Amino acid sequence: MTARIFKSQFTYTFSVSPGPKFLRLYFYPAVYSGIHESDFFFTVTSGVHTLFSNFSASLTVAAMEFIIHVWENQTSLNITFSPSTTFYAFFNGIEVCSMSNNLYFKGDSEQIPFVGTDDSFYNIDNHTALETVYRLNVGGVGIGGEGDTGMFRKWQEDSFYIFDAVCVGKMETRAQT
């Protein structure tokens, strides 16, 4: 496994078109060039968004995913890694993929209602960065990365996340047009 290791702040710049971008960062904790995995603590930012702060891959997951909007007047996406004082920053891989408009964001004026309310709304606009936390295959089995649609994502079955509910079974239906 290879990694980029830095003792000071560094930025990767990707030439991209405007619109939403899917960003996946890979971190595989190990000893690199004699530097122990506990010596890596850092912050990652993209534009005005702090994607994570004081991060240690030895304490958490190996891949993190985000959706970030690139504006019409931008020609690049910058990802900045900033090591904490006396520590290092590292990563093993970066993926940047363009996404369809309106897949997750409906624009700056669309409001999303809170479930179970008639008049409470939340605005997820193009100024918002989203992080993938869970990916569930509702009513189905877990799906490994090789079974995904080309993005190699891992989908978990949902039964481990259902609490205090009476489930009458799995139902399948087709969306009505």
C-alpha positions as CSV (number, residue, x, y, z in Angstrom):
1,M,0.0,0.0,0.0
2,T,1.3,3.5,-0.9
3,A,0.5,6.8,0.8
4,R,1.3,10.4,0.5
5,I,2.7,11.8,3.8
6,F,3.1,15.4,4.7
7,K,4.3,17.3,7.7
8,S,2.9,20.7,6.6
9,Q,-0.3,21.8,4.9
10,F,-0.8,20.7,1.3
11,T,-3.6,21.1,-1.3
12,Y,-4.6,19.0,-4.2
13,T,-6.3,20.9,-7.1
14,F,-8.6,19.1,-9.6
15,S,-9.8,20.8,-12.8
16,V,-13.6,20.1,-12.8
17,S,-16.7,21.5,-14.4
18,P,-19.4,23.3,-12.2
19,G,-22.0,21.2,-10.4
20,P,-22.1,18.6,-7.6
21,K,-19.0,16.4,-7.1
22,F,-18.8,13.0,-5.3
23,L,-15.5,13.0,-3.3
24,R,-14.2,9.8,-1.8
25,L,-11.0,9.9,0.4
26,Y,-9.1,6.6,1.3
27,F,-7.2,6.1,4.5
28,Y,-5.5,2.8,5.4
29,P,-3.8,3.2,8.7
30,A,-0.3,1.5,8.8
31,V,3.3,2.3,9.5
32,Y,4.6,4.4,6.6
33,S,8.3,5.3,6.3
34,G,8.7,4.5,10.0
35,I,5.9,6.8,11.0
36,H,3.4,5.0,13.3
37,E,-0.3,5.2,12.6
38,S,-0.9,7.1,15.8
39,D,1.3,10.0,14.5
40,F,-1.3,11.0,11.9
41,F,-3.8,13.7,13.1
42,F,-5.1,16.2,10.6
43,T,-7.9,18.3,9.2
44,V,-9.3,18.2,5.6
45,T,-11.1,21.1,4.0
46,S,-12.5,21.9,0.6
47,G,-13.3,25.6,0.1
48,V,-15.3,26.9,3.0
49,H,-16.2,23.3,4.2
50,T,-14.3,21.5,6.9
51,L,-14.8,17.9,5.9
52,F,-13.3,16.6,9.2
53,S,-11.0,18.0,11.9
54,N,-8.4,16.4,14.1
55,F,-8.9,13.2,12.2
56,S,-7.0,9.9,12.9
57,A,-7.5,7.0,10.5
58,S,-6.3,4.7,13.3
59,L,-9.5,5.5,15.2
60,T,-12.1,5.3,12.4
61,V,-13.0,4.1,8.9
62,A,-10.8,3.6,5.8
63,A,-12.9,5.6,3.3
64,M,-14.9,8.8,3.7
65,E,-17.4,10.1,1.2
66,F,-18.7,13.6,0.6
67,I,-20.8,15.6,-1.9
68,I,-19.5,19.1,-2.6
69,H,-20.9,21.7,-5.0
70,V,-18.6,23.5,-7.4
71,W,-19.9,26.9,-8.4
72,E,-20.3,28.3,-12.0
73,N,-17.4,30.7,-11.5
74,Q,-15.0,27.9,-10.3
75,T,-12.8,25.8,-12.5
76,S,-11.3,23.6,-9.8
77,L,-11.9,21.7,-6.6
78,N,-9.3,22.1,-3.9
79,I,-8.8,19.5,-1.2
80,T,-6.5,20.7,1.6
81,F,-4.8,18.5,4.2
82,S,-3.5,20.3,7.4
83,P,-1.6,18.2,9.9
84,S,-2.2,19.0,13.6
85,T,0.8,20.5,15.4
86,T,3.7,17.9,15.8
87,F,1.7,15.3,13.7
88,Y,1.5,14.2,10.0
89,A,-1.2,14.0,7.4
90,F,-1.6,11.2,4.9
91,F,-4.0,9.6,2.5
92,N,-4.0,6.6,0.2
93,G,-6.4,7.7,-2.6
94,I,-8.8,10.4,-3.8
95,E,-11.7,9.9,-6.2
96,V,-13.6,12.9,-7.7
97,C,-16.7,12.1,-9.8
98,S,-19.2,14.5,-11.4
99,M,-22.8,13.9,-10.4
100,S,-26.1,14.8,-12.0
101,N,-27.7,18.1,-10.9
102,N,-30.6,17.7,-8.5
103,L,-29.7,14.2,-7.5
104,Y,-29.2,15.2,-3.8
105,F,-29.6,19.0,-4.0
106,K,-32.7,20.6,-5.5
107,G,-31.1,24.0,-5.7
108,D,-31.0,27.0,-3.4
109,S,-34.8,27.5,-3.1
110,E,-36.1,23.9,-2.6
111,Q,-37.1,23.1,1.0
112,I,-37.4,19.6,2.4
113,P,-40.2,18.9,4.9
114,F,-39.4,17.1,8.1
115,V,-41.1,13.7,8.3
116,G,-44.3,13.9,10.2
117,T,-44.8,17.6,10.0
118,D,-46.8,19.9,7.8
119,D,-45.0,23.2,8.3
120,S,-41.4,22.4,9.3
121,F,-38.8,22.5,6.6
122,Y,-35.1,22.2,6.2
123,N,-33.1,23.7,3.4
124,I,-30.3,21.6,1.9
125,D,-28.9,23.9,-0.8
126,N,-25.8,24.1,-2.9
127,H,-23.9,25.7,0.0
128,T,-24.2,22.4,2.0
129,A,-21.6,19.7,1.9
130,L,-23.0,16.2,2.6
131,E,-21.1,13.3,4.2
132,T,-22.1,9.7,3.6
133,V,-22.5,8.1,7.1
134,Y,-24.6,5.0,6.4
135,R,-25.6,3.3,3.2
136,L,-28.5,0.8,3.8
137,N,-30.1,-1.6,1.4
138,V,-33.7,-1.4,2.8
139,G,-35.3,-4.8,3.0
140,G,-32.5,-6.5,1.3
141,V,-29.2,-8.2,2.0
142,G,-25.8,-6.5,2.4
143,I,-24.0,-5.7,-0.9
144,G,-20.2,-5.7,-1.2
145,G,-18.3,-3.2,-3.3
146,E,-18.1,-5.6,-6.2
147,G,-21.9,-5.8,-6.4
148,D,-22.5,-2.1,-6.5
149,T,-23.2,-0.1,-9.7
150,G,-19.6,0.7,-10.6
151,M,-18.9,3.0,-7.6
152,F,-17.7,0.0,-5.4
153,R,-19.7,1.1,-2.4
154,K,-20.6,-1.2,0.5
155,W,-24.4,-1.4,1.3
156,Q,-25.5,-2.8,4.7
157,E,-28.7,-4.6,5.3
158,D,-31.1,-2.4,7.4
159,S,-32.2,-4.9,10.0
160,F,-29.4,-4.0,12.4
161,Y,-30.8,-0.4,12.5
162,I,-34.4,-1.1,13.2
163,F,-35.4,-0.7,16.9
164,D,-38.7,-1.0,18.7
165,A,-40.7,-1.5,15.5
166,V,-43.1,-4.3,14.5
167,C,-42.1,-5.4,11.1
168,V,-44.8,-7.2,9.1
169,G,-42.3,-8.4,6.5
170,K,-40.6,-7.2,3.4
171,M,-42.7,-5.7,0.7
172,E,-41.7,-5.0,-2.9
173,T,-43.5,-2.6,-5.2
174,R,-42.9,-0.7,-8.4
175,A,-42.9,3.0,-8.4
176,Q,-46.1,4.4,-10.0
177,T,-45.8,6.7,-12.9
